[in-house]
Amino acid sequence: MTDAALTALFEHLRERTGPALLVADEHLDCAALLQLKVLPGLTVLTNRFDVAQCATQAGITSLFNDMDLTACTTRFKTISYRVSKEKAVVHHVINQAPQMLAADGELVIAGFKDEGTKTYISKAEQYLGCRAEVSRGERQLQIARFRPAHTGQPLDDRGYQDWHVIADLHGKPVFSKPGQYGWNKFDEGSRLLIECLQQQIPLPAAAPATALDLGCGYGYLSLMAAYLGVQRITACDNNAAAIASCQRNFQEHNIQGEVIADNCAHDIHHQFDLVLCNPPFHRGFDTEKSLTEQFVSSAAHHLKPGGFALFVVNQFIPLESIAAPWFKAVEVLYRDKSFKVLKLSC
Ligand SMILES: C[S@@+](CC[C@H](N)C(=O)[O-])C[C@H]1O[C@@H](n2cnc3c(N)ncnc32)[C@H](O)[C@@H]1O
């Protein structure tokens, strides 16, 4: 179902004239995008590969990048933005708006109160040197329109475009950046998955030759697998910030392989000895199950006969029953009160 904040932005986009930019992340899905098909002069900029792919298929001009509005060649009459989950992304997008708006252009942002929208509005007012025109909707939805006058101090985007060293592995830095899941730490579930992988391959000589890192983020699982002896790794993710930082880490750690922007590895047509996956976590059972199912079926399609996948998920996700139709054997390798790690063999 389409998000109410996006619906409000769509209504505004239908009424406006002149070139418009919709900045969108995971809140926008293919079904919602089809509603925008008929709007002239619209560009969609997104950091999600699947959204960009759907937009292109629907005939909408689209750009897939790490929320870099300056990559657009047009100045827009309207920039519409449904606030993202991560504060650094929101601040980064607002900071770029004045540069990308035409002289009489308008920035429109929409989001709910519990997403910090009220604070975003007052910070944007200060930065853009103007009062916002705010309208409200159900569930404390706020839609704010700004006509920037003069720009002040940019919002703190936590060095959105910079590389951040978040750890050291084998004497080399691990790089990451804002704009992706858990960007500045090692995920506890992923750490547990690697402990299980280590038990499966006690010696580098026993390591599977090839691996697919499904939903790679900045590449933690790939890096650890490479140091355990996996020779060639393909990493894929749907998010542009993840792809950029995983590529950076592959270079820094001399990982043999490639990093590919893709939705659940749909466009990767090789098979691997090993698949590693810490699938994304979404609230709401339906979404969660269908997304988990997509990752599980993709793992099954990408494994060579005799290969295995390791998945880590939250304890309450019924991965055993989701995986059963796809694999010969499903084995729980580790379980605690938060996580479980499963080995899926074909
Ligand atoms: C829980 S994180 C794990 C990240 C990383 N593997 C780690 O262990 O730190 C899940 C990852 O899945 C990615 N993801 C979400 N939806 C995806 C999709 N449809 N296709 C590929 N990757 C996706 C997210 O961008 C995120 O990087």
The ligand as an ORCA input file, in Angstrom:
! r2SCAN-3c Opt
* xyz 0 1
  C      20.793     -6.369      7.442
  S      21.674     -5.558      6.158
  C      23.131     -6.550      6.034
  C      24.298     -5.809      5.460
  C      25.617     -6.568      5.424
  N      25.485     -7.830      4.709
  C      26.150     -6.817      6.804
  O      26.216     -7.978      7.163
  O      26.520     -5.873      7.490
  C      20.690     -5.983      4.755
  C      21.199     -5.434      3.439
  O      20.299     -5.842      2.422
  C      20.208     -4.794      1.464
  N      18.971     -4.955      0.690
  C      17.715     -4.578      1.016
  N      16.860     -4.902      0.042
  C      17.591     -5.488     -0.927
  C      17.279     -6.037     -2.197
  N      16.027     -6.053     -2.653
  N      18.287     -6.583     -2.934
  C      19.561     -6.572     -2.483
  N      19.918     -6.052     -1.283
  C      18.953     -5.522     -0.518
  C      20.238     -3.538      2.315
  O      20.587     -2.399      1.534
  C      21.288     -3.908      3.355
  O      22.573     -3.519      2.939
*
